Amino acid sequence: MLNTPTPSVMSLSVVIPAFNERGNIGPLVHEVVRHLRGRVAFDVICVDDHSDDDTRDVLAALKAEVPELRVLVHQQRSGQSAAVRTGAKQALSPWIATLDGDGQNDPADILKLLAARDAGDPQTKLFAGWRVERKDTASKRWASRWANRIRQRLLHDDTPDTGCGIKLFERAAFLELPYFDHMHRYLPALMQRAGWKTVSVPVSHRPRGTGQSKYTNLGRALVGIRDLMGVSWLIQRSHVTPISELNVGRKP
């Protein structure tokens, strides 16, 4: 049973999906707190995607040290998109920031995304991190570069890096998007399909601290082709309908 806290004046929830990240999750959460505490009203929601190491125990111990931390646990492994959605659905804040649990995203960049939001167009509902200097292997960078080119050619989402884990988005707009596995890689296109604007913000990128990547280039490519075709179909078969409310004054 979920222990949902009473609504407060929180303005930001930081959602971190984690699967087998026992060595990375603790330092990452402490970094988030160090950068945000005193600057914005926030909480941190870590979603353990049914890890088979002791990530859950690490998070349980961390709760005693970090009062802003909430821990949600999937009872079966469901994937990163499901974990992000779980965190967003349980969040109390109107805006959500996401970070990968492997520590490769720098929590300091959350403040950069917030600054871009505050200076931007109210119609922009997604601020996506753009890793301008990636710290991945050469093969992973090559695969990502080609995937981005193919995606942009089909979706025209004007986004140089959809795979970056650090993002800032409006909770209500996100929860209205169609949900499917791996949807987190297509958020710019899905937000634009819904009629909202998106912005890419340059952010830093770091080598993984411990553990290993949960994806392979081949596995990501095989899943990505099917998802890309599906998102392309969604965009072609949808449109945004402008609406207005008719106000008729009462007769005396």
C-alpha positions, 0 to 999 in steps of 0.5 A, a space after each residue: 500500500 502506498 503511503 501518500 503524503 499530504 499535499 504541500 507547497 512542493 514545486 518540484 519532484 525529482 523522479 529517479 528510476 533505479 534498477 540494480 544501482 546499489 553503488 550509484 543511488 546513494 551518492 546521487 540522492 545526496 547530490 540532488 539534496 545538496 543542489 536543491 535544498 534551500 533553493 526550491 521546495 522539492 522531494 525526491 522519489 526513487 522508484 526501484 524497478 524490482 532490483 535483484 541486488 540490494 538497491 532497495 536496502 540501500 534506499 531504505 537506509 537512505 530514507 533515515 538520512 534524507 527526509 525529502 526522500 520517498 521510495 516506491 517499489 515495483 513488485 515486478 520489473 516493468 522498465 524505465 518508462 513505467 518507473 518514471 510514470 509511477 513516480 510522476 503519478 505519485 508526485 505532489 508537485 506540478 513539475 517533474 525532473 527526472 534523472 537516470 539512476 546510474 549517476 551519469 546525469 549531473 543533478 546541478 543541471 536541474 537548476 539550469 532546466 528550472 532557469 530555462 523554464 522560468 525564462 521561457 514560453 509558458 507553452 513549453 512543457 518539456 525541457 530536455 537535457 542535451 548531452 553535448 559531450 557524452 562520456 559513453 563508449 564510442 560504439 554507444 555514441 555512434 549508435 545513438 547518433 544514427 538513432 537520433 538521425 533516423 528519429 528526426 527524419 521520421 518524427 521531425 521533433 527538432 530534438 538532438 538528444 532524446 535519450 538523455 535521462 535528465 528532463 523537466 516537464 509539467 506533470 499534468 501534460 506528461 500524464 495526458 500522453 499515451 503510455 507505452 514501454 520505452 515512451 521516455 525516449 519519445 517525450 519531445 515528439 509526444 509533447 509536440 503531438 499534444 500541442 506543446 512546445 519543447 526545448 533542448 538545454 545543453 547539460 553535462 554528462 559523466 561516466 557511470 560510477 559503478 555497475 553496467 548499462 542495462 541496454 545493449 546497442 542491438 537490443 535498443 535498436 530492435 526495440 527502437 525500430 518498432 517504437 519509432 514506427 508506432 510513434 510515427 503512426 500516432 503523430 500522423 493519426 492525430 491532431 490538436 483541436 482548439 477549443 473555447 468556452 461559450 459564455 452566455 449571460 443570464 436573462 434578467 
